[in-house]
Amino acid sequence: MMLAAAALVGRMVMLFALLMAVPLAFAVARHDAAETAFWTAGGVTLGVGLGLSLATRRFKRELKPHDGFLLVGLTWITLPLFAALPLLLALPGLSFTDAYFEAVSGFTATGATVLTDLDAMPLSVNVWRCFLMWIGGLGIVVLAVAILPLLGVGGTQLFKTEVAGPMKDAKLTPRIAQTARGLWGVYFGFSVACFFAFAWAGMSWEDAFMHMCSTMGLGGFSSHDASFGYWKSARIEAVAVVFMLLAGINIALYFAAWHHRSARALLTNVEARAYLAAMALTTAVVSLYIWFNGQYASYLEALRHTAFHVVSVGTTTGFASQDYALWPAFASLAMILLGCFATCAGSTGGGIKMVRLLLLLKQAQHELVRIVHPNVVNPVVLGGQPIPQRVMQNVIAFMMMYGATLVVLTMLLLFSGLDVVTAFTAVIACVNNIGPGLGEVGPAVNYQGLSDFQTWVCAAGMLLGRLELLSVLVLLTPQFWRR
């Protein structure tokens, strides 16, 4: 099983080497200092991928259900090693720990960074950081399912393992590779629109490309230390808000709307409506709260900054135009809490996903009714459809593991000497792929001040959150390895 997965990982690594051509093109065009780094890293990555593929070629076979979990886990742990290579070669003094953390943050579209002086960094390095978010936003594995025919029918299990959310059995098209290509087509279309919108709003073409990658991937990396505060532009912020909101909705709904030439799938989706309602309600409450507290002179100014940051944090993007850690504690904590659950399953966002929260609320209502009427038949229903008990069990198991993960990682950071605010919000931000936390990892600073141990804990949190916990934790069970 391990060798069969390694054979496919080799193909993934070769594919990944080709993606380095994007930052390399920027480096060649600009003759920047990182050109050699990308030539070297691309060659090493391609060579390792080819060598691994050739060494394990006799073990190639169609994927089985177990293989999907193993391949996804191996891919998301291994590819950041190669993604970190250009950073190590181009940025003298950067440690392997920090380079791997940065690569993981990019791949998982988290946006937590250990780097400073971004404005003075080679353009190609910033392009690579942001491009990683675009790749990882929808998923390198989904991309592989779309273009690697060797996965065949077995790609179904791989696709289900990679795509976020508790309900993964509905096929949009008869073939899973066709579905994956359709999702990437929608993602690419929105990305092109976002790129031109940023350019129209006043960004340079280079900045428009980088921030398109970060916006559509809901990641939050920027080419400037001040993030969106660099421009101080309401128009640019408005473009970002629109596309962050769009990226936070299940991409399959756009595909269905296009496929059926009808917006009904979007307009009637319970999860999407709840997501937009949560964003609107939180924006209204927080904007009024900080205005009444005198944070801004006018309500329109408070609304502008609140809308941008509520959507940014709520969609787990992590862009900033202000230091919202200076706002009253209620405001900043409300936004971070929103980021834990607001985005839709099947979007590029992190967190537990809105559909799980809705199902948990429905289950709680179901139990309350059963207390009053023990014999009543009252199945959990969402969007007019009864939810199978297997799905509810999956959601409850996920939430139990989610809570346990937050506690364990927070205790590890507290054990290492971090204060409680920094430790707790860093874990929340990493596991939910939000990026900035509060305290020593707030929006005005970054994760550079953490020790190596603390950095590895946060990196593990990002990977666990991006792969939705159970897909990783199942690899640690003895049952998984039994024949």
C-alpha positions in Angstrom: 0.0 0.0 0.0 2.8 2.4 0.9 4.8 1.7 -2.3 1.7 2.1 -4.4 1.0 5.5 -2.9 4.7 6.4 -3.3 4.4 5.7 -7.0 1.6 8.2 -7.3 3.4 10.7 -5.0 6.3 10.6 -7.5 3.9 11.7 -10.3 2.5 14.4 -8.0 6.0 15.7 -7.4 6.8 15.8 -11.1 3.6 17.8 -11.7 4.5 20.1 -8.9 7.9 20.8 -10.5 6.1 22.1 -13.6 4.2 24.5 -11.5 7.4 26.2 -10.5 7.5 27.6 -14.0 5.1 30.3 -13.0 7.4 32.1 -10.5 10.4 31.2 -12.7 8.8 33.2 -15.5 8.5 36.2 -13.3 12.1 35.8 -12.2 13.4 35.6 -15.7 11.3 38.5 -16.8 12.5 40.7 -14.0 16.0 39.2 -13.8 15.6 39.1 -10.0 17.9 37.5 -7.5 15.8 34.3 -7.1 16.0 33.2 -10.7 18.8 30.7 -9.9 16.9 29.4 -6.9 13.9 28.5 -8.9 15.9 26.8 -11.7 17.7 24.7 -9.0 14.6 23.9 -7.0 12.6 23.0 -10.1 15.4 20.7 -11.3 15.7 19.0 -8.0 12.0 18.6 -7.6 11.6 17.1 -11.1 14.6 14.8 -10.6 13.3 13.5 -7.3 9.8 13.0 -8.6 11.1 11.2 -11.7 13.4 9.0 -9.6 10.6 8.1 -7.1 8.2 7.3 -10.0 10.7 5.1 -11.8 11.8 3.3 -8.6 8.2 2.4 -7.7 6.7 2.0 -11.2 6.1 -1.7 -10.8 3.8 -1.0 -7.8 1.4 1.1 -9.8 -2.2 0.0 -9.6 -5.7 1.5 -9.4 -6.4 3.2 -6.1 -8.3 1.4 -3.4 -10.3 3.1 -0.6 -7.4 3.0 1.8 -5.0 4.5 -0.7 -6.9 7.7 -1.0 -6.3 8.6 2.7 -2.6 7.7 2.5 -2.0 9.5 -0.8 -3.6 12.7 0.4 -1.7 12.7 3.6 1.6 11.9 1.9 1.0 14.6 -0.7 0.2 17.4 1.7 3.2 16.5 3.9 5.7 15.9 1.1 5.0 18.8 -1.4 5.7 21.6 1.2 9.2 20.1 1.4 9.8 20.9 -2.3 7.8 24.2 -2.0 10.2 25.3 0.7 13.3 24.7 -1.5 13.1 28.0 -3.4 12.6 29.9 -0.2 15.7 28.3 1.4 17.8 29.0 -1.7 16.5 32.6 -2.3 16.4 33.9 1.3 19.7 33.6 3.1 19.4 32.9 6.8 15.9 31.3 6.6 15.8 28.1 8.6 14.3 24.9 7.3 11.6 25.1 10.0 10.5 28.5 9.0 10.7 27.6 5.2 8.6 24.5 5.7 6.1 26.5 7.9 5.8 29.2 5.2 5.3 26.5 2.5 2.6 24.7 4.6 0.9 28.0 5.3 0.8 28.7 1.6 -0.4 25.2 0.6 -3.1 25.1 3.2 -4.2 28.7 2.3 -3.7 29.7 6.0 -1.7 32.9 5.5 0.4 32.7 8.7 3.8 33.9 7.9 7.3 34.1 9.4 8.7 36.5 6.8 9.2 40.3 7.0 10.4 42.9 4.6 8.0 41.5 2.0 8.2 44.8 -0.1 12.0 44.3 -0.5 11.8 40.5 -1.3 12.4 39.3 -4.9 9.1 39.4 -6.9 9.3 35.8 -7.8 9.4 34.7 -4.2 6.3 36.6 -3.4 4.6 35.2 -6.5 5.5 31.7 -5.4 4.1 32.2 -1.9 0.8 33.5 -3.3 0.7 31.0 -6.1 0.9 28.2 -3.5 -2.3 29.5 -2.1 -4.0 29.4 -5.4 -2.9 25.8 -6.0 -3.7 24.7 -2.5 -7.0 26.6 -2.3 -9.0 24.1 -4.3 -6.4 21.3 -3.8 -3.4 19.9 -5.6 -5.0 16.5 -5.3 -8.2 17.6 -7.0 -6.0 19.0 -9.8 -4.2 15.7 -10.0 -7.5 13.8 -10.3 -8.5 16.2 -13.1 -5.4 15.6 -15.2 -3.7 12.3 -14.2 -5.6 9.5 -16.1 -3.7 6.8 -14.2 -5.9 7.5 -11.2 -8.9 6.0 -13.1 -12.0 5.1 -11.2 -10.0 4.9 -8.0 -9.7 8.7 -8.1 -13.3 8.8 -6.6 -11.9 7.9 -3.2 -9.1 10.3 -3.6 -11.5 13.1 -4.6 -13.8 12.4 -1.6 -10.8 12.4 0.8 -9.6 15.8 -0.5 -12.9 17.7 -0.8 -14.0 19.4 2.4 -17.4 18.7 4.0 -19.4 15.8 5.5 -21.5 15.0 2.5 -19.3 13.9 -0.5 -21.3 11.2 -2.3 -23.2 13.4 -4.8 -21.6 13.3 -8.3 -21.9 16.4 -10.4 -20.9 14.5 -13.6 -20.7 10.7 -14.3 -16.9 10.7 -14.1 -15.0 12.1 -11.1 -12.2 13.4 -13.3 -14.7 15.4 -15.3 -16.1 16.8 -12.1 -12.7 17.8 -10.9 -12.0 19.5 -14.2 -15.3 21.3 -14.0 -14.5 22.6 -10.5 -11.1 23.8 -11.6 -12.7 25.4 -14.7 -15.0 27.5 -12.4 -12.2 28.3 -10.1 -10.0 29.4 -13.0 -12.8 31.6 -14.4 -13.4 33.4 -11.2 -9.6 33.8 -10.8 -9.3 35.6 -14.2 -12.2 37.9 -13.2 -10.6 38.7 -9.9 -7.3 39.4 -11.5 -8.7 42.0 -13.9 -10.9 43.5 -11.2 -7.8 44.1 -9.0 -6.0 45.7 -11.9 -9.0 47.9 -12.7 -9.2 48.9 -9.0 -5.6 50.2 -9.1 -3.2 47.4 -8.4 -0.2 46.8 -10.6 -0.4 43.7 -12.8 2.0 41.8 -10.6 0.1 42.7 -7.4 -3.2 41.9 -9.1 -1.9 38.4 -9.9 -0.5 37.7 -6.5 -3.5 39.0 -4.6 -5.9 37.2 -6.9 -4.1 34.0 -5.9 -4.4 34.8 -2.2 -8.0 36.0 -2.6 -9.4 33.1 -4.5 -7.5 30.6 -2.4 -8.8 32.4 0.7 -5.2 32.4 2.0 -4.2 36.0 2.8 -0.5 36.2 1.7 0.4 39.6 0.4 3.5 41.1 -1.3 3.5 44.0 1.2 4.1 44.0 4.9 1.1 46.3 5.4 -1.2 43.9 3.4 -4.2 45.9 2.0 -3.2 48.8 4.2 -0.5 49.5 1.6 -3.1 50.9 -0.8 -5.6 52.5 1.6 -8.1 52.1 -1.2 -11.8 51.5 -0.6 -12.2 50.4 -4.2 -9.5 47.7 -3.9 -10.9 46.5 -0.5 -14.4 46.3 -2.1 -13.1 44.1 -4.9 -11.4 41.9 -2.3 -14.6 41.6 -0.3 -16.7 40.6 -3.3 -14.3 37.8 -4.4 -13.7 36.6 -0.9 -17.4 36.2 -0.5 -17.7 34.4 -3.8 -14.8 32.0 -2.9 -16.4 31.2 0.4 -19.3 29.5 -1.3 -19.3 25.9 -2.5 -17.7 25.9 -5.9 -19.9 23.0 -7.0 -22.9 25.3 -6.8 -21.4 27.5 -9.4 -20.7 24.5 -11.5 -24.2 23.3 -11.1 -25.6 26.7 -12.0 -23.5 26.9 -15.1 -24.2 23.3 -16.1 -28.0 23.7 -15.8 -28.1 27.3 -16.9 -30.0 28.3 -13.8 -29.1 30.0 -10.6 -31.6 28.0 -8.6 -28.9 25.8 -7.0 -27.2 28.9 -5.6 -30.3 30.8 -4.5 -31.9 27.9 -2.7 -28.9 26.4 -1.0 -29.4 26.5 2.7 -25.7 26.6 3.6 -24.8 29.4 1.2 -27.7 31.5 2.5 -26.6 30.9 6.1 -23.1 31.8 5.2 -24.1 35.1 3.7 -26.4 35.9 6.6 -23.7 35.2 9.1 -21.3 37.6 7.3 -24.0 40.3 7.1 -25.1 40.0 10.7 -21.5 40.0 12.1 -20.6 43.0 9.9 -23.7 44.9 11.2 -23.1 44.1 14.9 -19.3 44.6 14.9 -19.5 47.9 12.9 -22.1 49.4 15.3 -20.1 48.1 18.3 -16.8 49.7 17.3 -18.5 52.9 16.1 -20.3 53.3 19.5 -16.9 52.6 21.2 -15.4 55.6 19.3 -13.0 53.5 17.2 -13.8 55.6 14.1 -15.3 59.1 13.7 -18.1 58.1 11.2 -20.2 55.0 10.9 -19.4 54.7 7.2 -15.7 54.5 8.0 -16.4 51.9 10.7 -18.6 49.9 8.2 -15.9 50.0 5.5 -13.2 48.6 7.8 -15.5 46.2 9.6 -16.9 44.7 6.3 -13.4 44.1 5.0 -12.1 42.5 8.1 -15.2 40.5 8.9 -15.2 39.0 5.4 -11.4 38.5 5.5 -11.3 36.7 8.8 -14.7 35.0 8.4 -13.7 33.5 5.1 -10.4 32.4 6.7 -8.4 34.7 4.3 -6.6 36.8 6.8 -6.0 40.1 4.8 -5.7 43.2 6.9 -5.9 46.9 6.3 -6.0 47.9 9.9 -4.7 46.4 13.2 -8.0 45.0 14.3 -6.3 43.6 17.4 -6.6 47.2 18.7 -10.3 47.1 18.4 -12.4 46.1 21.5 -11.9 42.4 22.4 -15.5 41.5 21.5 -15.0 42.6 17.9 -11.7 40.7 17.2 -12.9 37.6 18.9 -16.3 37.7 17.1 -14.5 37.7 13.8 -12.1 34.8 14.7 -15.1 32.8 16.0 -16.8 33.5 12.6 -13.8 32.1 10.9 -14.2 28.8 12.7 -17.4 27.8 10.9 -18.7 30.3 8.3 -17.3 29.1 5.0 -19.2 26.5 2.9 -18.1 22.9 2.4 -16.6 22.7 -1.1 -15.2 26.2 -0.9 -11.5 27.2 -0.6 -12.0 28.3 3.0 -11.1 26.6 6.2 -12.8 25.9 9.5 -15.4 23.3 10.4 -17.8 24.6 7.6 -21.2 26.1 7.9 -23.0 22.8 6.9 -21.6 21.1 10.0 -22.8 23.9 12.3 -26.3 23.7 10.7 -26.4 19.9 11.2 -25.3 20.2 14.8 -28.0 22.8 15.5 -30.6 20.6 13.8 -29.4 17.6 15.9 -29.7 19.7 19.1 -33.2 20.7 18.1 -34.0 17.0 17.3 -32.8 16.0 20.8 -34.9 18.7 22.5 -38.0 17.5 20.7 -37.2 13.9 21.7 -37.0 14.9 25.4 -40.5 16.2 25.3 -41.9 13.5 22.9 -39.7 10.4 23.3 -41.5 8.3 20.7 -41.8 10.9 17.9 -40.2 10.2 14.5 -38.3 13.4 13.8 -35.3 12.9 11.5 -32.7 15.6 11.0 -33.7 17.5 7.8 -31.6 20.1 6.0 -32.8 21.8 2.9 -35.8 19.5 2.7 -33.7 16.4 2.6 -33.4 13.9 5.5 -29.8 13.5 6.6 -28.5 9.9 6.9 -27.5 8.8 10.3 -24.0 7.9 9.0 -23.5 11.6 8.1 -24.6 12.8 11.5 -22.2 10.3 13.2 -19.4 11.6 11.0 -20.2 15.2 12.0 -20.3 14.4 15.7 -17.0 12.4 15.5 -15.4 15.3 13.6 -16.5 17.9 16.2 -15.2 15.7 19.0 -11.8 15.4 17.3 -11.8 19.1 16.5 -12.3 20.0 20.1 -9.7 17.6 21.2 -7.2 18.9 18.7 -7.7 22.5 19.8 -7.1 21.5 23.4 -4.1 19.4 22.8 -2.3 21.9 20.5 -3.1 24.8 22.8 -1.7 22.9 25.8 1.5 22.2 23.9 1.9 25.9 23.1 1.2 26.8 26.7 3.7 24.1 27.9 6.3 25.7 25.6 5.9 29.1 27.4 3.4 31.1 25.2 0.8 33.2 26.9 -2.8 32.0 26.8 -4.1 34.5 24.3 -1.3 33.9 21.8 -1.5 30.1 22.3 -5.2 29.8 22.0 -5.7 32.2 19.1 -2.7 30.8 17.2 -4.2 27.3 17.4 -7.6 28.6 16.4 -6.0 30.5 13.5 -3.9 27.6 12.3 -6.4 24.7 12.6 -9.1 26.8 10.9 -6.6 28.1 8.4 -7.4 31.8 9.3 -3.8 33.0 9.5 -3.4 35.9 12.0 -4.4 35.4 15.6 -4.1 37.8 18.5 -1.3 38.6 21.0 2.2 37.8 19.6 0.7 36.5 16.3 -1.8 39.3 15.7 -2.4 41.0 12.4 0.3 43.7 13.0 3.0 41.1 13.7 3.5 37.5 12.5 4.7 34.0 13.6 8.4 34.9 13.4 8.8 35.2 17.2 7.8 31.6 17.8 10.3 29.0 18.8 11.0 26.0 16.4 8.8 23.7 18.6 6.0 26.2 18.6 6.3 26.7 14.8 6.1 22.9 14.2 3.0 22.7 16.4 1.3 25.4 14.3 2.4 23.7 11.1 0.8 20.5 12.3 -2.3 22.4 13.1 -2.5 23.9 9.6 -2.2 20.4 8.0 -4.7 18.9 10.3 -7.2 21.7 9.6 -6.7 21.7 5.9 -7.2 17.9 5.7 -10.2 18.0 8.0 -8.7 16.0 10.9 -10.3 12.6 10.3 -8.5 12.1 6.9 -5.2 12.5 8.8 -6.0 10.9 12.1 -7.4 7.8 10.5 -3.8 7.1 9.4 -2.8 6.8 13.1 -5.3 4.0 13.8 -4.1 0.4 13.9 -7.2 -0.7 11.9 -6.0 1.4 8.9 -2.8 -0.7 8.5 -4.3 -4.1 9.0 -4.8 -6.1 5.8 
